[in-house]
Amino acid sequence: MISEKDFIQTNYTISTENGSFEWSAPSNIALVKYWGKKNNQIPANPSVSFTLNHCKTITKLAFTKKPNDGNFSFDLLFEGQPKEDFKPKIQKFFERIFDYCPYLKDFHLTIDTQNTFPHSSGIASSASGMAALAMNVMSLEKVLNPAISEDYFNRKASFLARLGSGSACRSIKGNVVVWGNHAEISGSSDLFGVEFPSTLHENFRNYQDTILLVDKGEKQVSSTVGHDLMFGHPFAEQRFSQAHHNLSSIKHVLESGDVEHFIKIVESEALTLHAMMMTSMPYFILMKPNTLEIINRIWKFRNETQTPVCFTLDAGANVHILYPENTKEKVLQFIKNELVGYCQNGQYICDEIGNGAVNRN
């Protein structure tokens, strides 16, 4: 069993003065949701997600050696311009990982980051952003200790990304990623994400995700606050048990290609996530009227045309429409004809399953 101690590195054989790396990392959308976490970003239940392809963060990390005075310094740019309001979250991330990456205090870092999707589009960038940053940190570690293996590199990157944003650990490797201990997923861990261990059925390869931007404003309740409300939630234990059961079910679905059962699990998970928000104390609703209109239109379209299209939601109002590649033309026409009017400024983003972080050096 891998423990946190396995990610503490002290064996640096090489020194370096300066350099830079650049990585992209995608967002991901959970099929079985995680909601509720313990100390140190440990999930209360396991989750599984599709890694996206086009919605990603591109981050360049430049480093320059400085005197080791025990202090840490970095500059943060967003699309080439200083972005002071992003700095506290990044500072907090680095403070969480110093024990595992003590070499960071030897360098001044300049982080320049950008997203391929519109800023404030309502797409969560914390997962892609923290994953891209973690890959850059591990590139620096690899320079200082070239002996580390590719497996260790990716596993520790996922471990570090989790400390910045829980779901970020699912954006490192693989088109389908499991995070959290689960009896039927070999190698699964609460500490990092692992690639889905089975062969993905061809029905789910190149699966499409069109994201309808219902509300691009800032959420009135942060995910961190929402997770915390699972402590003492009257339905928490039943929910955690349900997630384990649904992960077992969806594992067989992804292996067998049963799209009909996939739809039932994924939509139930999305609605359960929001049911947890509506039944916490204090309670809150992140869906908007247009979210519900879209869901009802999807159900009507699916019943009338027998097209295997379904929705999922993250902790917000936007709707992810999931469907097989061979129905793409039909579904996009449906979106243009019936759903675009429910999107803010008619905006939506077409994406699909991807493969994780990419080295852009």
C-alpha positions as CSV (number, residue, x, y, z in Angstrom):
1,M,0.0,0.0,0.0
2,I,1.5,3.4,-1.0
3,S,1.5,6.0,1.7
4,E,2.1,9.8,1.7
5,K,5.7,9.1,2.9
6,D,6.5,7.5,-0.4
7,F,6.1,11.0,-2.0
8,I,8.7,12.7,0.2
9,Q,11.8,13.2,-1.9
10,T,15.2,14.1,-0.4
11,N,17.5,12.3,-2.9
12,Y,18.5,15.1,-5.3
13,T,21.6,14.2,-7.2
14,I,21.8,17.1,-9.6
15,S,21.6,20.9,-9.2
16,T,20.3,23.3,-11.8
17,E,20.4,27.1,-12.1
18,N,17.4,27.9,-14.3
19,G,15.0,26.6,-16.9
20,S,11.4,26.3,-17.9
21,F,8.7,23.7,-18.7
22,E,5.3,23.9,-20.3
23,W,2.4,21.4,-19.8
24,S,-1.2,21.3,-20.7
25,A,-3.8,19.4,-18.6
26,P,-7.5,19.0,-19.3
27,S,-10.6,19.4,-17.2
28,N,-12.6,16.2,-16.4
29,I,-16.2,15.4,-15.8
30,A,-17.1,12.9,-13.1
31,L,-19.6,10.2,-13.9
32,V,-19.8,8.9,-10.3
33,K,-19.4,12.0,-8.2
34,Y,-17.3,12.7,-5.1
35,W,-19.0,15.0,-2.6
36,G,-17.6,15.3,0.8
37,K,-13.9,15.1,1.8
38,K,-11.8,14.4,4.9
39,N,-8.7,16.2,6.0
40,N,-5.9,16.8,3.5
41,Q,-8.2,16.5,0.5
42,I,-9.1,12.8,1.0
43,P,-12.4,11.9,-0.7
44,A,-15.3,10.6,1.4
45,N,-16.2,8.3,-1.5
46,P,-14.5,7.0,-4.7
47,S,-15.3,8.7,-8.1
48,V,-14.7,8.0,-11.8
49,S,-14.4,10.6,-14.6
50,F,-14.0,11.1,-18.3
51,T,-10.9,13.1,-19.1
52,L,-11.8,15.9,-21.5
53,N,-9.7,16.8,-24.6
54,H,-10.2,20.5,-25.6
55,C,-11.1,22.2,-22.3
56,K,-7.6,22.5,-20.8
57,T,-5.1,24.8,-19.0
58,I,-1.7,25.5,-20.5
59,T,0.9,26.4,-17.9
60,K,4.5,27.5,-18.3
61,L,6.8,27.3,-15.3
62,A,10.1,29.1,-15.3
63,F,12.5,28.7,-12.4
64,T,15.7,30.6,-11.3
65,K,18.0,29.5,-8.5
66,K,18.0,31.8,-5.5
67,P,19.6,31.7,-2.0
68,N,17.9,29.2,0.2
69,D,16.8,31.6,2.9
70,G,13.8,29.4,3.9
71,N,11.4,31.8,2.0
72,F,9.4,30.9,-1.1
73,S,8.7,33.3,-3.9
74,F,6.7,33.2,-7.1
75,D,5.1,35.4,-9.7
76,L,1.8,34.5,-11.3
77,L,0.7,35.6,-14.7
78,F,-2.6,34.8,-16.4
79,E,-2.4,35.1,-20.2
80,G,0.9,37.0,-19.8
81,Q,-0.5,39.6,-17.3
82,P,0.0,39.7,-13.5
83,K,-3.0,38.1,-11.7
84,E,-2.8,38.9,-8.0
85,D,-6.2,37.6,-7.1
86,F,-5.2,34.1,-8.2
87,K,-2.1,34.1,-6.0
88,P,-3.6,33.1,-2.6
89,K,-4.9,29.8,-4.0
90,I,-1.5,29.0,-5.6
91,Q,0.3,30.0,-2.4
92,K,-1.9,27.7,-0.4
93,F,-1.2,24.9,-2.9
94,F,2.6,25.3,-2.5
95,E,2.3,25.4,1.2
96,R,0.6,22.1,1.2
97,I,3.3,20.4,-1.0
98,F,6.5,21.8,0.5
99,D,6.9,18.7,2.6
100,Y,6.9,16.6,-0.5
101,C,8.8,19.0,-2.7
102,P,11.3,20.9,-0.4
103,Y,13.4,21.9,-3.4
104,L,10.8,24.5,-4.4
105,K,12.2,27.0,-1.8
106,D,15.6,26.9,-3.7
107,F,14.0,28.7,-6.7
108,H,12.0,31.7,-7.7
109,L,9.2,30.6,-9.9
110,T,7.3,32.4,-12.6
111,I,4.0,30.7,-13.5
112,D,2.3,31.8,-16.7
113,T,-1.1,30.1,-17.3
114,Q,-4.0,30.3,-19.7
115,N,-7.1,28.3,-20.5
116,T,-8.4,27.2,-23.9
117,F,-11.9,27.9,-22.8
118,P,-13.3,31.4,-22.0
119,H,-12.4,32.8,-18.6
120,S,-15.5,32.9,-16.4
121,S,-17.3,30.6,-18.8
122,G,-18.6,28.6,-15.9
123,I,-16.2,25.7,-16.6
124,A,-14.2,24.9,-13.5
125,S,-10.5,25.6,-14.2
126,S,-9.2,24.5,-10.8
127,A,-8.8,20.8,-11.9
128,S,-7.0,21.5,-15.2
129,G,-5.0,24.4,-13.6
130,M,-3.7,22.4,-10.6
131,A,-3.0,19.4,-12.8
132,A,-0.9,21.4,-15.3
133,L,1.0,23.1,-12.4
134,A,1.7,19.7,-10.7
135,M,3.1,18.3,-14.0
136,N,5.5,21.3,-14.2
137,V,6.6,20.8,-10.6
138,M,7.3,17.2,-11.3
139,S,9.3,18.2,-14.4
140,L,11.6,20.2,-12.1
141,E,11.8,17.2,-9.7
142,K,12.8,15.0,-12.6
143,V,15.7,17.4,-13.5
144,L,16.9,17.2,-9.9
145,N,16.4,13.5,-9.6
146,P,16.5,11.9,-13.1
147,A,16.2,8.4,-11.5
148,I,12.4,8.7,-10.8
149,S,10.3,6.5,-13.1
150,E,7.5,7.6,-15.3
151,D,5.0,5.8,-13.1
152,Y,6.2,7.6,-10.0
153,F,6.3,10.9,-11.9
154,N,2.6,10.6,-12.9
155,R,1.4,9.2,-9.6
156,K,3.1,11.9,-7.6
157,A,1.8,14.6,-10.0
158,S,-1.7,13.3,-9.3
159,F,-1.0,13.3,-5.6
160,L,0.2,16.9,-5.7
161,A,-2.6,18.1,-7.9
162,R,-5.1,16.6,-5.4
163,L,-3.7,18.9,-2.7
164,G,-4.6,21.9,-4.9
165,S,-8.0,20.7,-6.0
166,G,-9.4,17.2,-5.3
167,S,-10.7,16.5,-8.8
168,A,-7.4,17.7,-10.4
169,C,-5.9,14.3,-9.5
170,R,-8.1,12.9,-12.2
171,S,-6.6,15.1,-15.0
172,I,-3.1,13.6,-15.2
173,K,-3.4,10.4,-17.1
174,G,-5.9,8.2,-18.9
175,N,-9.3,8.8,-20.6
176,V,-11.2,7.3,-17.7
177,V,-9.8,7.8,-14.2
178,V,-10.8,6.5,-10.8
179,W,-9.9,8.3,-7.6
180,G,-10.6,6.8,-4.2
181,N,-10.2,3.4,-2.7
182,H,-12.6,0.9,-4.2
183,A,-12.6,-2.9,-3.7
184,E,-13.0,-3.7,-7.5
185,I,-10.4,-1.2,-8.9
186,S,-6.9,-2.6,-8.6
187,G,-4.4,-0.1,-7.4
188,S,-7.1,2.5,-6.5
189,S,-6.1,5.0,-3.8
190,D,-7.5,8.0,-1.9
191,L,-4.1,9.7,-2.5
192,F,-4.1,9.9,-6.3
193,G,-6.1,9.0,-9.4
194,V,-5.5,5.7,-11.4
195,E,-6.3,4.9,-15.0
196,F,-9.4,2.7,-15.3
197,P,-7.9,-0.8,-15.2
198,S,-10.1,-2.5,-17.7
199,T,-10.4,-2.1,-21.5
200,L,-12.9,0.6,-22.3
201,H,-15.6,-0.8,-24.6
202,E,-15.6,0.7,-28.1
203,N,-19.1,2.2,-27.5
204,F,-17.4,4.7,-25.1
205,R,-14.3,5.5,-27.1
206,N,-14.3,9.0,-28.5
207,Y,-17.4,9.7,-26.3
208,Q,-18.6,13.3,-26.8
209,D,-19.3,15.9,-24.2
210,T,-21.0,19.2,-25.2
211,I,-21.1,21.6,-22.4
212,L,-24.0,24.0,-22.3
213,L,-23.1,27.2,-20.6
214,V,-26.3,28.0,-18.7
215,D,-24.8,30.4,-16.1
216,K,-21.3,31.9,-16.4
217,G,-21.5,33.8,-13.1
218,E,-19.6,32.8,-10.0
219,K,-21.3,30.1,-7.9
220,Q,-23.0,31.4,-4.8
221,V,-21.6,28.5,-2.8
222,S,-18.0,27.3,-3.3
223,S,-17.3,23.6,-3.8
224,T,-15.2,23.6,-0.6
225,V,-18.1,24.8,1.5
226,G,-20.4,22.3,-0.2
227,H,-18.0,19.4,0.5
228,D,-17.8,20.5,4.2
229,L,-21.6,20.4,4.5
230,M,-21.5,16.6,4.0
231,F,-20.2,16.4,7.6
232,G,-23.3,15.7,9.7
233,H,-25.5,15.5,6.5
234,P,-28.5,13.3,7.3
235,F,-28.0,11.2,4.1
236,A,-24.2,11.2,4.0
237,E,-23.6,7.5,4.8
238,Q,-26.2,6.3,2.3
239,R,-24.7,8.5,-0.3
240,F,-21.2,7.2,0.2
241,S,-22.5,3.6,0.0
242,Q,-24.4,4.5,-3.2
243,A,-21.2,5.8,-4.8
244,H,-19.4,2.6,-4.1
245,H,-22.3,0.6,-5.6
246,N,-22.5,2.9,-8.6
247,L,-18.8,2.6,-9.3
248,S,-19.1,-1.2,-9.3
249,S,-22.0,-0.9,-11.7
250,I,-20.4,1.6,-14.1
251,K,-17.2,-0.5,-14.2
252,H,-19.2,-3.3,-15.7
253,V,-21.0,-0.9,-18.0
254,L,-17.7,0.6,-19.4
255,E,-16.4,-2.9,-20.0
256,S,-19.6,-4.3,-21.6
257,G,-20.7,-1.2,-23.6
258,D,-24.1,-1.1,-22.0
259,V,-25.0,2.5,-23.0
260,E,-28.6,2.3,-21.6
261,H,-27.4,1.4,-18.1
262,F,-24.6,4.0,-18.4
263,I,-27.3,6.7,-18.9
264,K,-29.2,5.6,-15.8
265,I,-26.2,5.7,-13.5
266,V,-24.8,9.0,-14.8
267,E,-28.0,10.9,-14.7
268,S,-28.9,9.5,-11.2
269,E,-25.4,10.5,-10.0
270,A,-25.9,14.1,-11.3
271,L,-29.2,14.5,-9.6
272,T,-28.0,12.9,-6.4
273,L,-25.1,15.4,-6.2
274,H,-27.6,18.3,-6.4
275,A,-30.0,16.5,-4.0
276,M,-27.1,16.5,-1.4
277,M,-26.8,20.2,-1.8
278,M,-30.6,20.8,-1.4
279,T,-30.7,18.6,1.7
280,S,-27.7,19.9,3.6
281,M,-27.9,22.6,6.3
282,P,-27.6,25.3,5.2
283,Y,-29.2,24.1,1.9
284,F,-28.6,25.6,-1.5
285,I,-29.5,25.2,-5.2
286,L,-26.9,25.6,-7.9
287,M,-29.2,24.6,-10.8
288,K,-31.0,27.3,-12.7
289,P,-34.5,27.2,-14.3
290,N,-32.7,26.7,-17.7
291,T,-30.8,23.7,-16.3
292,L,-34.1,22.0,-15.7
293,E,-35.5,23.0,-19.1
294,I,-32.5,21.5,-20.8
295,I,-32.8,18.2,-18.8
296,N,-36.5,17.9,-19.7
297,R,-35.7,18.6,-23.4
298,I,-33.0,15.9,-23.3
299,W,-35.4,13.3,-21.8
300,K,-38.1,14.2,-24.4
301,F,-35.6,14.0,-27.3
302,R,-34.2,10.6,-26.1
303,N,-37.7,9.1,-25.7
304,E,-38.9,10.3,-29.1
305,T,-35.7,9.5,-31.1
306,Q,-34.2,6.6,-29.1
307,T,-30.9,8.5,-29.3
308,P,-28.6,7.4,-26.4
309,V,-27.9,10.9,-25.1
310,C,-27.7,11.8,-21.5
311,F,-26.8,14.7,-19.2
312,T,-24.5,15.1,-16.2
313,L,-23.9,18.1,-14.0
314,D,-21.0,19.3,-11.8
315,A,-21.5,21.5,-8.8
316,G,-23.0,24.3,-10.9
317,A,-25.8,25.1,-13.4
318,N,-24.1,24.1,-16.6
319,V,-25.2,20.9,-18.4
320,H,-22.8,18.3,-19.9
321,I,-24.4,16.4,-22.7
322,L,-22.8,13.0,-23.1
323,Y,-23.3,10.9,-26.3
324,P,-21.5,8.4,-28.6
325,E,-19.5,9.7,-31.5
326,N,-21.8,8.0,-34.0
327,T,-24.7,10.2,-32.9
328,K,-22.7,13.4,-33.1
329,E,-24.4,15.0,-36.1
330,K,-27.9,14.3,-34.8
331,V,-27.2,15.5,-31.2
332,L,-25.5,18.7,-32.3
333,Q,-28.5,19.5,-34.6
334,F,-30.8,18.9,-31.6
335,I,-28.6,21.3,-29.5
336,K,-28.8,24.0,-32.1
337,N,-32.5,23.6,-32.7
338,E,-33.7,23.2,-29.1
339,L,-31.1,23.9,-26.4
340,V,-29.0,26.8,-27.5
341,G,-31.7,29.3,-26.4
342,Y,-31.3,28.1,-22.8
343,C,-27.5,28.9,-22.8
344,Q,-26.2,32.3,-21.7
345,N,-25.4,34.2,-24.9
346,G,-26.1,31.0,-26.8
347,Q,-22.7,29.6,-25.8
348,Y,-21.7,26.0,-25.6
349,I,-18.4,24.1,-25.9
350,C,-17.9,20.8,-27.9
351,D,-15.5,18.4,-26.3
352,E,-14.7,14.7,-26.2
353,I,-12.8,12.1,-24.2
354,G,-9.0,12.9,-24.1
355,N,-5.9,11.3,-22.7
356,G,-4.6,13.6,-19.9
357,A,-1.7,16.0,-19.5
358,V,0.7,16.7,-22.4
359,N,4.3,18.0,-22.3
360,R,4.5,21.0,-24.6
361,N,8.3,21.5,-24.4
